[in-house]
Amino acid sequence: MIIDEKKGKEIIAKRVAKELSDGQLVNLGIGLPTKVANYIPKGINVTFQSENGMVGMGKACESGKEDANITNAGGQYVNILPQGAFFDSAMSFGLIRGGHVDATVLGALQVDEEGNLANWNIPGKFIPGMGGAMDLVVGAKKVIIAMLHTAKGKPKILKKCNLPFTAKKVVDLIVTELGVIEVTDKGLVLKEINKNITIDEIKAVTEAELIISENLKYMEG
């Protein structure tokens, strides 16, 4: 089954939002992860951090209401909440490297069976650097990967990453439009599946071996 890309990203963002808890300090990576801020359940107070020097980051700005002075790490215009604050990069990375970030939500090019992450470089294409991802994946208490399950029909969840690593054995949870997969010492455990697909269908687009949880559930959304 093919899920529209826009719809798929919405499914992912909504599901990731349910992983976050009241009182947490959470970093959202650029791209798809920024959408998570739009789906935080009512009654849950999460403080979002952006590594370019902000805590209390709000949702993306509506068209015409942008403040040119307030952007996230990806250069997107965002709001800041009344209790938010700005500071320099030294303070920002002090929070990250000091272990004060409860969770980081990042995109990925590839993830493999060991929880290795490749999310910054495709050989032959110009990229200025891996940014703060290398610090986030070792500094945050939990690493959640939010990504579409495939890229141009090719699996992104592999037996072994073949793109340059961002870091080794750092991923805790993978959320795609097709399912929720936990990285464990025994391998990748499929804990939830999109109600519109079958186990065989998700296996067909996953190179890595999936261990099917005995308590497999349908994805919440």
C-alpha positions, -999 to 999 in steps of 0.1 A, spaced: 0 0 0 13 35 -9 6 63 15 8 99 2 40 116 14 22 145 29 -2 122 47 26 100 58 45 129 74 14 138 93 10 103 106 46 102 118 44 136 135 12 128 153 26 94 165 59 109 177 41 136 197 25 108 218 60 97 229 66 130 246 58 135 283 49 165 305 78 186 316 103 173 291 129 194 273 129 182 237 149 190 206 133 189 172 155 184 142 149 202 109 123 191 84 97 165 93 105 166 131 95 202 134 59 192 126 57 173 160 52 206 178 18 209 161 4 177 177 13 178 213 -17 165 233 -37 189 254 -25 190 290 10 180 281 36 208 286 67 201 265 95 227 262 111 226 227 148 235 222 165 246 190 202 242 189 207 276 173 199 291 207 163 289 219 141 272 244 104 276 245 101 273 207 65 273 195 49 262 162 59 272 127 46 306 118 16 312 96 22 328 63 24 366 67 30 364 105 67 356 104 93 375 125 125 376 105 145 375 138 131 342 150 140 310 131 148 274 141 180 256 133 168 249 98 160 285 91 123 281 93 103 309 109 88 299 142 71 314 172 85 316 207 63 312 237 60 339 264 83 319 288 109 312 260 145 325 260 173 331 235 210 324 242 243 317 224 255 285 209 277 277 239 247 277 262 227 257 237 252 230 233 259 230 270 223 219 274 228 192 248 262 179 258 254 182 295 226 156 292 197 180 299 177 172 267 152 145 275 146 135 239 156 145 204 135 139 173 156 136 141 152 127 105 174 100 89 187 88 56 193 54 70 190 34 102 202 -2 107 196 -32 129 222 -20 155 207 14 159 234 31 138 224 64 123 232 80 89 215 113 85 239 139 73 257 131 40 252 115 6 285 110 -11 289 133 -42 264 159 -29 275 191 -12 266 194 24 282 220 48 284 195 77 265 174 101 254 203 123 243 195 158 231 160 151 263 143 163 260 161 196 223 155 200 224 117 194 249 112 222 237 139 245 200 134 245 185 108 268 163 93 241 168 94 203 136 91 182 139 89 144 110 103 125 112 94 88 93 81 58 98 43 55 114 44 21 132 68 -3 121 65 -39 108 31 -31 141 19 -15 143 8 21 158 32 46 158 6 75 188 -16 66 208 -45 79 238 -21 78 240 16 69 261 22 38 261 60 41 285 78 64 275 74 101 264 102 122 269 80 153 269 43 162 242 25 182 224 56 193 188 52 180 161 41 205 129 43 184 120 46 147 86 60 137 75 58 101 42 61 84 40 23 84 50 14 119 68 20 152 100 1 157 121 -2 188 158 -8 187 168 -35 212 198 -57 219 181 -85 201 173 -64 170 145 -43 156 111 -50 173 80 -40 154 57 -27 182 30 -10 162 18 -12 126 -4 11 104 -38 -5 104 -40 -2 66 -11 -25 59 0 -61 67 31 -74 83 42 -89 50 39 -55 34 61 -37 59 86 -65 57 87 -61 20 100 -25 22 124 -32 52 158 -46 45 165 -53 81 149 -82 99 119 -73 120 111 -91 152 73 -90 155 62 -80 190 39 -105 208 18 -74 217 17 -59 183 -7 -30 182 -21 -6 155 -4 28 154 -21 56 173 -29 86 152 
